[in-house]
Amino acid sequence: MTTPTPTGDIDARLSPEPVPGGLPDIATLQRWSQEFFNATPTASPPRMPSPPTAPALPSYAPLTIPAAASLPMAPSAPFGLETLLAAASSAMQPRLSAADLTHPPIPTVPDYRVPIGPASAEMPGIAAPHFYFLGEPAAARTSPTSARSAFDVNAVRRDFPILSTRVHGRQLAWFDNAATTQKPNVVIERLTYFYRHENSNIHRAAHELAARATDAYEKARRQAQQFIGAASPNEIIYVRGATEAINLVAQSWGRKHVGAGDEILISHLEHHANIVPWQMLANERGAKLKVVPVDASGQLRLDEMQRLLTDRTKIVSITHVSNALGTVTPAREIVDLAHRAGALALIDGAQSVSHMPIDVQALGADFFVLSGHKIFGPTGIGILYGRSAILENMPPWQGGGNMIEDVTFESTRYQGPPARFEAGTGNIADAVGLGAAFEYLEALGMHAIEKYEADLLAYATDRIRTVPGLQIIGTAAHKASVLSFVIDGYDPTAIGSALNQEGIAVRAGHHCAQPILRRFGLEATVRASLAFYNTCEEVDRLVATLRQLVASNGR
Ligand SMILES: Cc1ncc(COP(=O)(O)O)c(C=O)c1O
């Protein structure tokens, strides 16, 4: 039996037979309602178009029409249609299981501890690179994990469902990690869990879900504190991302402390997010923006930095890892030099925090910023770390709910940090998701990740150099996870498109860091940026595709 396709004549079906005196009798109402729902395509729930891994939809209770006798008759709704629709809609709610009525266990992070193999001076994959898709034995397809790293990359990859996606018929190779990272199941499931079991606005509510949501949100703050080694959760401010964090500091701390003739010191390596907010502040205040240069390898010139620091320098704001070149800057020395000159130090950790252990207290930074989406967490959430003593003396930068202690029309008393800087409803679910990402990374171990990625970057650097005409941009001795390059005679965008055809995702362009690319005489590069779920095999595919591209043009 097929369900009749609904047509525009539902109205006609529902139009009542003449009823003297207005309201229909109960039997008529029942019959109309039955006819209405027979004509409504909701007897079985809608199905999502289903890619192979699309999650199953929840089961819905079968649609039942409540007994007519139980339906209240509103005088303003002579035919009871609104009431019937409301009853139908409540019948369409997912059926709650007993588990839903309690607080089921939160998804947990798998145990990643694997035995560490015997130390080996060489990674098999590095000693003898192979192209697995050219048909060599599986044993040759090793990644740096096998002998020296403390985690199993193949197990880790299974945590990231998107990595098994195919693009143009090829398995996705995600080398765009500096732009954003992919999300492990625990983060995806944590978000789902939040919306299924905890969703509420936080603080100031007398009900259970507000308590759950508040607990989850504040737990994630403590997870962030622990992950970056802050002294207190009150030093962790939720923001949208690194960009918003820097703007917050520029507008709150900056407007209070930077005046005419003062100086702000940044570096040539900076992402636009660590240039423009300071430029805006400098223009507004009549202050001066000064830039620490880099050497030919793309490393910061500490000698020049020392020369540029003066007693007018109010803040030094420098990236920890360059998103365009991969340079790891000497953050500890930068902070020390700034402090010796009487300036504060902000470290932009957007590109470092996913690649190495961070301890903001050991760094001595006054501010440290990060974006959740670059560290395997959700978009739209990030962290500003600020030392308590400094945050305490900063004015709010936005006003509204949540950040106040008391409001009258005459004046407002503000909360202390972090609430003072979190006006309005925050991104609660994504903060909780970010907490799950921190937990996941802690289970993997940031030291193990750093080691694995250092080996992978060394391998990738050696392999990519074999492509004729290819020049790596950014060759500092200390780098993390970024390979920026150009190939003689090729537009970076065309290279990016050719790689895309093979399922390989890289970024081509200025990477929101135009000044540093121009320092090397370029407007764009191709950037392959690695994460711990990338493998030597993927690097081999990247290099083979580049070699084919170049060979097809006779080089
Ligand atoms: C070094 C650096 N700082 C800041 C940002 C800005 O991050 P978001 O866009 O997540 O705010 C980025 C983004 O690529 C970055 O690489």
The ligand as a Tripos MOL2 file, in Angstrom:
@<TRIPOS>MOLECULE
LIG
   16    16     1     0     0
SMALL
NO_CHARGES

@<TRIPOS>ATOM
      1 C1         49.3060   32.2190   13.7160 C.3       1 LIG1
      2 C2         47.8330   32.4970   13.6460 C.ar      1 LIG1
      3 N1         47.2930   33.4130   14.4520 N.ar      1 LIG1
      4 C3         45.9910   33.6910   14.4410 C.ar      1 LIG1
      5 C4         45.1460   33.0470   13.5840 C.ar      1 LIG1
      6 C5         43.6960   33.3760   13.5930 C.3       1 LIG1
      7 O1         42.9420   32.2670   13.9840 O.3       1 LIG1
      8 P1         41.3530   32.3090   13.9130 P.3       1 LIG1
      9 O2         41.0070   32.6370   12.4920 O.co2     1 LIG1
     10 O3         40.9480   30.9270   14.2980 O.co2     1 LIG1
     11 O4         40.8940   33.3360   14.8700 O.co2     1 LIG1
     12 C6         45.6560   32.0880   12.7120 C.ar      1 LIG1
     13 C7         44.7790   31.3990   11.7450 C.2       1 LIG1
     14 O5         45.2150   30.7940   10.7950 O.2       1 LIG1
     15 C8         47.0310   31.7980   12.7550 C.ar      1 LIG1
     16 O6         47.5640   30.8850   11.9560 O.3       1 LIG1
@<TRIPOS>BOND
     1     1     2 1
     2     2     3 ar
     3     2    15 ar
     4     3     4 ar
     5     4     5 ar
     6     5     6 1
     7     5    12 ar
     8     6     7 1
     9     7     8 1
    10     8     9 2
    11     8    10 1
    12     8    11 1
    13    12    13 1
    14    12    15 ar
    15    13    14 2
    16    15    16 1
@<TRIPOS>SUBSTRUCTURE
     1 LIG1         1 GROUP 0 **** ****
